[in-house]
Amino acid sequence: PALPSARKDGKVSRVKIVGGAELALEWKDGMLVNCTVTATQPIETILVYKGEKRAVTLAAGESYQW
């Protein structure tokens, strides 16, 4: 998901993403300050932020923090 331009600061959690994971985001002044992906089942995915891509492989219960 994209960061909302109408809210300079905020956070969301427990956002379900395709493939079996949950996402938590926090942003300040329109910039990402925390992104945590927690697998609810084994998952391989690619995270993208501002053109930077990161390949992530997680077992169920594992988390990755950007």
Salt bridges, closest charged atoms under 4 A:
GLU22 OE2 - ARG14 NH2 3.59
GLU22 OE2 - LYS16 NZ 2.53
GLU52 OE2 - ARG54 NE 3.00
